[in-house]
Amino acid sequence: MITVAVVDDQEMVRMGFSLILDAEDSISVIGQAADGVEAIDLTRSQKPDVVLLDIRMPRLDGLAALPEITPYSRVIMVTTFDDDDYVDAALDGGASGFLLKDAGADLLIAGVRAAANGDALISPSLTLDLLRRRSSGPARNTHAVARLSARELEVARLVAAGRTNQEICEQLFISLGTVKTHLGSIQTRLEARNRVEIAAAMWESGEMDRPNG
């Protein structure tokens, strides 16, 4: 069972998300909060697997609450705003995904499942712009990426291309356990907290602009 906390200052949004998620047999909403202060208290006491965290809220917004929540739970930032700075700040702060509120029920459920499984999901409308921005500046992380083995580089490239762990298994003909082992090693070498940061490092290094193989 995947446990979820829903954080949003609008009661109707909290109720709507909770109804959608609770309708899934393997997902349970264990708490709701209306601002960042309540979210931190809820996360520390309940330790849900995933927190759906709104960005704009009174008292303490989602971006400010994020670093206090990520030690306990994986966080998906949810907002009506697709502002570049919000996306970058949320991902740099350790968020495991980023969804727009109008993304729909299917994407919401998929995002929660992905975060709980150690994957990450970003609304498709945001992904391309995000990765292009990450690769448009001066090359960074080149030395860290150069430390990856040939197989780790293959896995990291697929992560940066948006592939799930299962898709990586199928494409490289390796087991799920092997994929997770490689991901752990890649995170260590790149000093990345999650697969979003792996993807960012790959794009920032210029590696994704090179022909594969």
Accessible surface in RSA format (square Angstrom, percent):
REM  Atomic radii and reference values for relative SASA: ProtOr
REM  Chains: A
REM  Algorithm: Lee & Richards
REM  Probe-radius: 1.40
REM  Slices: 20
REM RES _ NUM      All-atoms   Total-Side   Main-Chain    Non-polar    All polar
REM                ABS   REL    ABS   REL    ABS   REL    ABS   REL    ABS   REL
RES MET A   1   147.38  76.3  79.95  52.9  67.43 160.6  81.61  69.4  65.77  87.1
RES ILE A   2    26.05  14.8  25.78  19.2   0.27   0.6  26.05  18.8   0.00   0.0
RES THR A   3    33.69  24.0  33.69  34.2   0.00   0.0  29.77  40.0   3.92   5.9
RES VAL A   4     0.00   0.0   0.00   0.0   0.00   0.0   0.00   0.0   0.00   0.0
RES ALA A   5     0.30   0.3   0.30   0.5   0.00   0.0   0.30   0.4   0.00   0.0
RES VAL A   6     0.52   0.3   0.52   0.5   0.00   0.0   0.52   0.4   0.00   0.0
RES VAL A   7     3.51   2.3   0.51   0.5   3.00   7.2   0.51   0.4   3.00   8.1
RES ASP A   8     2.02   1.4   2.02   2.0   0.00   0.0   1.05   2.5   0.97   1.0
RES ASP A   9    60.74  42.5  37.07  36.9  23.67  56.0   5.32  12.5  55.42  55.3
RES GLN A  10    92.87  51.9  88.21  64.5   4.67  11.1  28.87  61.4  64.01  48.5
RES GLU A  11   107.27  61.6 101.10  76.5   6.16  14.7  22.98  44.5  84.28  68.8
RES MET A  12   148.72  77.0 142.58  94.4   6.14  14.6 120.84 102.7  27.87  36.9
RES VAL A  13    29.86  19.6  23.04  20.9   6.82  16.4  29.80  25.9   0.07   0.2
RES ARG A  14    35.02  14.7  35.02  17.9   0.00   0.0   0.19   0.3  34.83  21.1
RES MET A  15    86.18  44.6  84.06  55.6   2.13   5.1  77.07  65.5   9.11  12.1
RES GLY A  16    27.99  34.5   0.00   N/A  27.99  34.5  27.27  74.8   0.72   1.6
RES PHE A  17    24.63  12.3  24.63  15.3   0.00   0.0  24.63  14.9   0.00   0.0
RES SER A  18     9.91   8.4   9.81  13.1   0.10   0.2   9.91  21.1   0.00   0.0
RES LEU A  19   129.09  71.9 121.86  87.2   7.23  18.2 122.77  86.2   6.31  17.0
RES ILE A  20    55.79  31.8  48.76  36.3   7.03  16.9  54.64  39.3   1.16   3.1
RES LEU A  21     0.00   0.0   0.00   0.0   0.00   0.0   0.00   0.0   0.00   0.0
RES ASP A  22    76.71  53.7  53.96  53.7  22.75  53.8  23.89  56.2  52.82  52.7
RES ALA A  23    79.93  73.5  44.26  68.3  35.67  81.1  56.22  79.2  23.71  62.8
RES GLU A  24    49.42  28.4  45.28  34.3   4.14   9.9   2.11   4.1  47.31  38.6
RES ASP A  25   139.17  97.5 116.70 116.2  22.46  53.1  43.80 103.1  95.37  95.1
RES SER A  26    43.38  36.7  39.64  52.9   3.74   8.6  40.19  85.6   3.19   4.5
RES ILE A  27     4.10   2.3   0.00   0.0   4.10   9.9   0.00   0.0   4.10  11.1
RES SER A  28    34.61  29.2  34.17  45.6   0.44   1.0  11.64  24.8  22.97  32.2
RES VAL A  29    24.21  15.9   4.67   4.2  19.55  47.1   4.67   4.1  19.55  53.0
RES ILE A  30    63.14  35.9  33.04  24.6  30.10  72.5  41.19  29.7  21.95  59.6
RES GLY A  31    15.65  19.3   0.00   N/A  15.65  19.3  14.98  41.1   0.66   1.5
RES GLN A  32    81.41  45.5  53.21  38.9  28.20  67.1  18.37  39.1  63.04  47.8
RES ALA A  33     3.08   2.8   0.92   1.4   2.15   4.9   3.08   4.3   0.00   0.0
RES ALA A  34    30.78  28.3  30.19  46.6   0.59   1.3  30.19  42.5   0.59   1.6
RES ASP A  35     9.34   6.5   9.34   9.3   0.00   0.0   0.08   0.2   9.26   9.2
RES GLY A  36     0.00   0.0   0.00   N/A   0.00   0.0   0.00   0.0   0.00   0.0
RES VAL A  37    54.68  36.0  53.59  48.5   1.08   2.6  54.39  47.3   0.29   0.8
RES GLU A  38    73.02  41.9  68.82  52.1   4.20  10.0  27.72  53.6  45.29  37.0
RES ALA A  39     0.16   0.1   0.00   0.0   0.16   0.4   0.09   0.1   0.07   0.2
RES ILE A  40    18.47  10.5  18.42  13.7   0.04   0.1  18.47  13.3   0.00   0.0
RES ASP A  41    85.90  60.2  79.40  79.0   6.49  15.4  29.45  69.3  56.44  56.3
RES LEU A  42    28.41  15.8  24.04  17.2   4.38  11.0  28.03  19.7   0.38   1.0
RES THR A  43     0.80   0.6   0.80   0.8   0.00   0.0   0.17   0.2   0.63   1.0
RES ARG A  44   106.45  44.7  99.96  51.0   6.49  15.5  31.88  43.6  74.57  45.2
RES SER A  45    80.23  67.8  44.25  59.1  35.98  82.9  47.03 100.2  33.19  46.5
RES GLN A  46    94.03  52.6  74.87  54.7  19.16  45.6   4.78  10.2  89.25  67.7
RES LYS A  47   119.05  58.1 103.53  63.5  15.51  36.9  75.24  67.7  43.81  46.7
RES PRO A  48     0.61   0.4   0.01   0.0   0.60   2.2   0.01   0.0   0.60   3.7
RES ASP A  49    60.61  42.5  51.96  51.7   8.65  20.5  14.05  33.1  46.56  46.4
RES VAL A  50     0.00   0.0   0.00   0.0   0.00   0.0   0.00   0.0   0.00   0.0
RES VAL A  51     0.37   0.2   0.37   0.3   0.00   0.0   0.37   0.3   0.00   0.0
RES LEU A  52     1.65   0.9   1.29   0.9   0.35   0.9   1.52   1.1   0.13   0.4
RES LEU A  53     0.00   0.0   0.00   0.0   0.00   0.0   0.00   0.0   0.00   0.0
RES ASP A  54     5.15   3.6   4.88   4.9   0.27   0.6   0.26   0.6   4.88   4.9
RES ILE A  55     1.93   1.1   1.93   1.4   0.00   0.0   1.93   1.4   0.00   0.0
RES ARG A  56   125.16  52.6 118.08  60.2   7.08  16.9  46.78  63.9  78.38  47.5
RES MET A  57    19.35  10.0   0.00   0.0  19.35  46.1   4.18   3.6  15.16  20.1
RES PRO A  58    76.40  55.7  63.61  58.0  12.79  46.5  75.76  62.6   0.64   4.0
RES ARG A  59   168.34  70.7 112.51  57.4  55.83 132.9  68.49  93.6  99.85  60.5
RES LEU A  60    51.07  28.4  48.54  34.7   2.52   6.3  51.06  35.9   0.00   0.0
RES ASP A  61    55.67  39.0  51.14  50.9   4.53  10.7   9.02  21.2  46.65  46.5
RES GLY A  62     0.00   0.0   0.00   N/A   0.00   0.0   0.00   0.0   0.00   0.0
RES LEU A  63    45.73  25.5  34.99  25.0  10.74  27.0  35.28  24.8  10.45  28.1
RES ALA A  64    49.50  45.5  28.81  44.5  20.69  47.1  39.69  55.9   9.82  26.0
RES ALA A  65     0.00   0.0   0.00   0.0   0.00   0.0   0.00   0.0   0.00   0.0
RES LEU A  66     1.67   0.9   1.67   1.2   0.00   0.0   1.67   1.2   0.00   0.0
RES PRO A  67    75.73  55.2  63.30  57.7  12.43  45.2  64.82  53.5  10.90  67.8
RES GLU A  68    73.48  42.2  71.31  53.9   2.17   5.2  16.01  31.0  57.46  46.9
RES ILE A  69     0.00   0.0   0.00   0.0   0.00   0.0   0.00   0.0   0.00   0.0
RES THR A  70    44.96  32.0  25.88  26.2  19.08  45.5  14.70  19.7  30.26  45.7
RES PRO A  71   100.02  72.9  55.86  50.9  44.16 160.5  68.21  56.3  31.80 197.7
RES TYR A  72    87.75  41.0  61.11  34.8  26.63  69.3  32.64  24.5  55.10  67.9
RES SER A  73     8.81   7.4   0.00   0.0   8.81  20.3   6.67  14.2   2.14   3.0
RES ARG A  74   106.47  44.7 102.40  52.2   4.07   9.7  22.61  30.9  83.86  50.8
RES VAL A  75     0.23   0.2   0.00   0.0   0.23   0.6   0.00   0.0   0.23   0.6
RES ILE A  76     1.94   1.1   1.94   1.4   0.00   0.0   1.94   1.4   0.00   0.0
RES MET A  77     0.00   0.0   0.00   0.0   0.00   0.0   0.00   0.0   0.00   0.0
RES VAL A  78     4.03   2.7   4.03   3.6   0.00   0.0   4.03   3.5   0.00   0.0
RES THR A  79     1.08   0.8   1.08   1.1   0.00   0.0   0.00   0.0   1.08   1.6
RES THR A  80    86.61  61.6  56.61  57.4  30.01  71.5  51.44  69.1  35.18  53.2
RES PHE A  81    77.58  38.8  74.55  46.2   3.02   7.9  77.58  47.0   0.00   0.0
RES ASP A  82    85.21  59.7  74.86  74.5  10.36  24.5   4.22   9.9  80.99  80.8
RES ASP A  83    67.41  47.2  58.24  58.0   9.17  21.7  17.63  41.5  49.78  49.6
RES ASP A  84    68.58  48.0  65.23  64.9   3.35   7.9  15.66  36.8  52.92  52.8
RES ASP A  85   108.18  75.8 103.47 103.0   4.71  11.1  29.89  70.3  78.29  78.1
RES TYR A  86    43.00  20.1  42.90  24.4   0.10   0.3  28.55  21.5  14.45  17.8
RES VAL A  87     3.80   2.5   3.80   3.4   0.00   0.0   3.80   3.3   0.00   0.0
RES ASP A  88    36.48  25.6  36.48  36.3   0.00   0.0  17.18  40.4  19.30  19.3
RES ALA A  89    45.45  41.8  31.40  48.5  14.05  32.0  38.77  54.6   6.68  17.7
RES ALA A  90     0.00   0.0   0.00   0.0   0.00   0.0   0.00   0.0   0.00   0.0
RES LEU A  91     3.04   1.7   2.30   1.6   0.74   1.9   2.58   1.8   0.47   1.3
RES ASP A  92    79.27  55.5  66.73  66.4  12.54  29.7  28.35  66.7  50.92  50.8
RES GLY A  93    23.19  28.6   0.00   N/A  23.19  28.6  20.65  56.7   2.53   5.7
RES GLY A  94     9.16  11.3   0.00   N/A   9.16  11.3   2.19   6.0   6.97  15.6
RES ALA A  95     0.04   0.0   0.00   0.0   0.04   0.1   0.00   0.0   0.04   0.1
RES SER A  96     8.52   7.2   8.17  10.9   0.35   0.8   1.53   3.3   6.99   9.8
RES GLY A  97     0.52   0.6   0.00   N/A   0.52   0.6   0.52   1.4   0.00   0.0
RES PHE A  98     0.00   0.0   0.00   0.0   0.00   0.0   0.00   0.0   0.00   0.0
RES LEU A  99     2.36   1.3   2.36   1.7   0.00   0.0   2.36   1.7   0.00   0.0
RES LEU A 100    26.31  14.7  23.58  16.9   2.73   6.9  23.58  16.6   2.73   7.4
RES LYS A 101    39.94  19.5  20.91  12.8  19.03  45.3  16.40  14.8  23.54  25.1
RES ASP A 102   126.76  88.8  93.75  93.3  33.01  78.0  50.75 119.4  76.00  75.8
RES ALA A 103    34.41  31.6   4.20   6.5  30.22  68.7  13.56  19.1  20.85  55.2
RES GLY A 104    40.53  50.0   0.00   N/A  40.53  50.0  37.58 103.1   2.95   6.6
RES ALA A 105    44.13  40.6  34.07  52.6  10.06  22.9  34.31  48.3   9.82  26.0
RES ASP A 106   122.89  86.1 115.27 114.7   7.62  18.0  40.12  94.4  82.77  82.5
RES LEU A 107    40.93  22.8  38.58  27.6   2.34   5.9  39.79  27.9   1.14   3.1
RES LEU A 108     8.02   4.5   7.97   5.7   0.05   0.1   8.02   5.6   0.00   0.0
RES ILE A 109    24.49  13.9  24.49  18.2   0.00   0.0  24.49  17.6   0.00   0.0
RES ALA A 110    40.15  36.9  32.80  50.6   7.36  16.7  37.65  53.0   2.50   6.6
RES GLY A 111     0.99   1.2   0.00   N/A   0.99   1.2   0.28   0.8   0.70   1.6
RES VAL A 112     0.00   0.0   0.00   0.0   0.00   0.0   0.00   0.0   0.00   0.0
RES ARG A 113    78.58  33.0  78.58  40.1   0.00   0.0  38.11  52.1  40.47  24.5
RES ALA A 114    15.07  13.9  10.70  16.5   4.37   9.9  14.60  20.6   0.47   1.2
RES ALA A 115     0.97   0.9   0.84   1.3   0.13   0.3   0.84   1.2   0.13   0.4
RES ALA A 116    26.06  24.0   6.02   9.3  20.04  45.6   6.74   9.5  19.31  51.2
RES ASN A 117    95.17  65.6  79.95  77.3  15.22  36.6  20.73  49.9  74.44  71.9
RES GLY A 118    28.41  35.0   0.00   N/A  28.41  35.0  14.01  38.4  14.41  32.3
RES ASP A 119    16.80  11.8  14.42  14.4   2.37   5.6   2.37   5.6  14.43  14.4
RES ALA A 120    29.10  26.8   3.84   5.9  25.26  57.5   4.02   5.7  25.08  66.4
RES LEU A 121    38.47  21.4  32.51  23.3   5.96  15.0  35.77  25.1   2.70   7.3
RES ILE A 122    27.34  15.6  16.45  12.3  10.89  26.2  16.45  11.8  10.89  29.5
RES SER A 123     2.86   2.4   2.86   3.8   0.00   0.0   2.86   6.1   0.00   0.0
RES PRO A 124    95.62  69.7  79.18  72.2  16.44  59.8  83.44  68.9  12.17  75.7
RES SER A 125    78.00  65.9  47.30  63.1  30.70  70.7  57.18 121.8  20.82  29.2
RES LEU A 126    11.13   6.2   9.01   6.4   2.12   5.3   9.89   6.9   1.24   3.3
RES THR A 127    41.78  29.7  41.78  42.4   0.00   0.0  37.85  50.8   3.93   5.9
RES LEU A 128   104.40  58.1 103.93  74.4   0.47   1.2 103.93  73.0   0.47   1.3
RES ASP A 129    76.40  53.5  74.76  74.4   1.64   3.9  14.14  33.3  62.25  62.1
RES LEU A 130     4.41   2.5   4.41   3.2   0.00   0.0   4.41   3.1   0.00   0.0
RES LEU A 131    19.33  10.8  19.33  13.8   0.00   0.0  19.33  13.6   0.00   0.0
RES ARG A 132   144.84  60.8 142.58  72.7   2.26   5.4  53.41  73.0  91.43  55.4
RES ARG A 133    69.22  29.1  54.76  27.9  14.46  34.4  52.70  72.0  16.52  10.0
RES ARG A 134    33.87  14.2  24.30  12.4   9.58  22.8  10.77  14.7  23.10  14.0
RES SER A 135    33.29  28.1  11.97  16.0  21.32  49.1   1.54   3.3  31.76  44.5
RES SER A 136    93.26  78.8  53.71  71.7  39.55  91.1  45.51  96.9  47.75  66.9
RES GLY A 137    41.29  50.9   0.00   N/A  41.29  50.9  28.45  78.1  12.84  28.8
RES PRO A 138   121.41  88.5 104.95  95.7  16.46  59.8 117.04  96.6   4.37  27.2
RES ALA A 139    69.61  64.0  37.87  58.4  31.74  72.2  39.63  55.8  29.98  79.4
RES ARG A 140   139.30  58.5 133.77  68.2   5.53  13.2  56.12  76.7  83.18  50.4
RES ASN A 141    58.10  40.1  39.95  38.6  18.15  43.7   8.08  19.5  50.01  48.3
RES THR A 142    53.70  38.2  46.15  46.8   7.55  18.0  31.12  41.8  22.58  34.1
RES HIS A 143   151.60  82.9 148.30 103.1   3.30   8.4 100.29 103.4  51.30  59.7
RES ALA A 144    15.37  14.1  13.83  21.3   1.54   3.5  13.83  19.5   1.54   4.1
RES VAL A 145    10.42   6.9   8.40   7.6   2.01   4.8   8.40   7.3   2.01   5.5
RES ALA A 146    82.30  75.7  45.99  71.0  36.31  82.6  57.96  81.6  24.34  64.5
RES ARG A 147   127.60  53.6 109.08  55.6  18.52  44.1  62.65  85.6  64.94  39.4
RES LEU A 148    16.06   8.9   0.00   0.0  16.06  40.4   0.03   0.0  16.03  43.1
RES SER A 149    53.66  45.3  42.05  56.1  11.61  26.7  48.62 103.5   5.04   7.1
RES ALA A 150    85.24  78.4  68.92 106.4  16.32  37.1  75.39 106.2   9.85  26.1
RES ARG A 151    84.16  35.3  81.22  41.4   2.94   7.0  25.49  34.8  58.67  35.6
RES GLU A 152    11.17   6.4  11.17   8.4   0.00   0.0   0.46   0.9  10.71   8.7
RES LEU A 153    48.38  26.9  48.38  34.6   0.00   0.0  48.38  34.0   0.00   0.0
RES GLU A 154    71.32  40.9  68.37  51.7   2.95   7.0  26.34  50.9  44.98  36.7
RES VAL A 155     0.00   0.0   0.00   0.0   0.00   0.0   0.00   0.0   0.00   0.0
RES ALA A 156     0.00   0.0   0.00   0.0   0.00   0.0   0.00   0.0   0.00   0.0
RES ARG A 157    25.79  10.8  24.79  12.6   0.99   2.4   9.11  12.4  16.68  10.1
RES LEU A 158    14.57   8.1  14.57  10.4   0.00   0.0  14.57  10.2   0.00   0.0
RES VAL A 159     8.26   5.4   1.58   1.4   6.68  16.1   1.62   1.4   6.65  18.0
RES ALA A 160     1.87   1.7   0.00   0.0   1.87   4.2   0.00   0.0   1.87   4.9
RES ALA A 161    47.36  43.5  21.70  33.5  25.66  58.4  29.00  40.8  18.36  48.6
RES GLY A 162    58.49  72.1   0.00   N/A  58.49  72.1  33.32  91.4  25.17  56.4
RES ARG A 163    93.70  39.3  90.68  46.2   3.02   7.2   9.19  12.6  84.50  51.2
RES THR A 164    56.61  40.3  55.50  56.3   1.11   2.6  52.79  70.9   3.82   5.8
RES ASN A 165    10.87   7.5  10.85  10.5   0.02   0.1   5.24  12.6   5.63   5.4
RES GLN A 166    96.85  54.2  94.98  69.4   1.87   4.4  46.11  98.1  50.74  38.5
RES GLU A 167    76.79  44.1  73.96  56.0   2.83   6.7  25.17  48.7  51.61  42.1
RES ILE A 168     0.00   0.0   0.00   0.0   0.00   0.0   0.00   0.0   0.00   0.0
RES CYS A 169    10.37   7.8   8.37   9.3   2.01   4.7   7.10  18.0   3.27   3.5
RES GLU A 170   108.77  62.4  92.98  70.3  15.79  37.6  45.39  87.8  63.38  51.7
RES GLN A 171    92.96  52.0  72.89  53.3  20.06  47.8  32.82  69.9  60.13  45.6
RES LEU A 172    23.08  12.9  14.73  10.5   8.35  21.0  17.36  12.2   5.71  15.4
RES PHE A 173   183.63  91.9 150.91  93.5  32.72  85.1 159.96  97.0  23.67  67.7
RES ILE A 174    34.01  19.4  18.16  13.5  15.86  38.2  27.03  19.5   6.99  19.0
RES SER A 175    67.92  57.4  52.48  70.0  15.45  35.6  53.45 113.8  14.47  20.3
RES LEU A 176    75.09  41.8  69.93  50.0   5.16  13.0  69.93  49.1   5.16  13.9
RES GLY A 177    43.86  54.1   0.00   N/A  43.86  54.1  36.41  99.9   7.45  16.7
RES THR A 178    51.40  36.6  46.71  47.4   4.69  11.2  25.41  34.1  25.99  39.3
RES VAL A 179     0.00   0.0   0.00   0.0   0.00   0.0   0.00   0.0   0.00   0.0
RES LYS A 180   107.72  52.6  98.55  60.5   9.18  21.9  52.16  46.9  55.57  59.2
RES THR A 181    96.97  69.0  85.27  86.4  11.70  27.9  67.58  90.8  29.39  44.4
RES HIS A 182    36.12  19.7  35.98  25.0   0.14   0.3  27.86  28.7   8.26   9.6
RES LEU A 183    14.69   8.2  14.69  10.5   0.00   0.0  14.69  10.3   0.00   0.0
RES GLY A 184    37.87  46.7   0.00   N/A  37.87  46.7  33.68  92.4   4.19   9.4
RES SER A 185    34.88  29.5  25.37  33.9   9.51  21.9  24.67  52.5  10.21  14.3
RES ILE A 186     0.00   0.0   0.00   0.0   0.00   0.0   0.00   0.0   0.00   0.0
RES GLN A 187    55.83  31.2  53.86  39.4   1.98   4.7   6.54  13.9  49.29  37.4
RES THR A 188   106.54  75.8  88.64  89.9  17.90  42.7  71.52  96.1  35.02  52.9
RES ARG A 189    91.13  38.3  86.35  44.0   4.79  11.4  14.61  20.0  76.53  46.4
RES LEU A 190    13.81   7.7   0.29   0.2  13.52  34.0   0.51   0.4  13.30  35.8
RES GLU A 191   151.70  87.1 119.97  90.8  31.73  75.6  46.71  90.3 105.00  85.7
RES ALA A 192    10.46   9.6   1.48   2.3   8.98  20.4   3.15   4.4   7.31  19.4
RES ARG A 193   139.99  58.8 114.37  58.3  25.63  61.0  72.48  99.1  67.52  40.9
RES ASN A 194    21.19  14.6  18.51  17.9   2.69   6.5  18.28  44.0   2.91   2.8
RES ARG A 195    14.69   6.2  13.16   6.7   1.53   3.6   6.17   8.4   8.52   5.2
RES VAL A 196     9.87   6.5   6.53   5.9   3.34   8.0   9.35   8.1   0.53   1.4
RES GLU A 197    31.55  18.1  28.47  21.5   3.09   7.3  19.18  37.1  12.37  10.1
RES ILE A 198     0.22   0.1   0.22   0.2   0.00   0.0   0.22   0.2   0.00   0.0
RES ALA A 199    12.42  11.4  12.42  19.2   0.00   0.0  12.42  17.5   0.00   0.0
RES ALA A 200    13.07  12.0  12.44  19.2   0.63   1.4  12.81  18.0   0.26   0.7
RES ALA A 201     6.52   6.0   5.60   8.6   0.92   2.1   6.16   8.7   0.36   1.0
RES MET A 202     0.00   0.0   0.00   0.0   0.00   0.0   0.00   0.0   0.00   0.0
RES TRP A 203    47.43  19.0  46.79  22.6   0.64   1.5  46.80  25.0   0.63   1.0
RES GLU A 204    15.01   8.6  10.81   8.2   4.19  10.0   1.17   2.3  13.84  11.3
RES SER A 205     3.29   2.8   1.44   1.9   1.85   4.3   1.44   3.1   1.85   2.6
RES GLY A 206    19.24  23.7   0.00   N/A  19.24  23.7  17.04  46.8   2.20   4.9
RES GLU A 207    20.77  11.9  20.77  15.7   0.00   0.0   0.00   0.0  20.77  17.0
RES MET A 208    32.34  16.8  13.29   8.8  19.05  45.4  13.29  11.3  19.05  25.2
RES ASP A 209   103.40  72.4  68.27  67.9  35.13  83.1  35.40  83.3  68.00  67.8
RES ARG A 210   120.60  50.6 114.94  58.6   5.67  13.5  49.42  67.5  71.18  43.1
RES PRO A 211   126.70  92.3 102.67  93.6  24.03  87.4 114.83  94.8  11.87  73.8
RES ASN A 212   108.67  74.9  75.81  73.3  32.86  79.1  23.08  55.6  85.59  82.7
RES GLY A 213   118.44 146.1   0.00   N/A 118.44 146.1  63.73 174.9  54.71 122.5
END  Absolute sums over single chains surface
CHAIN  1 A    10113.8       7935.7       2178.1       5509.7       4604.1
END  Absolute sums over all chains
TOTAL         10113.8       7935.7       2178.1       5509.7       4604.1
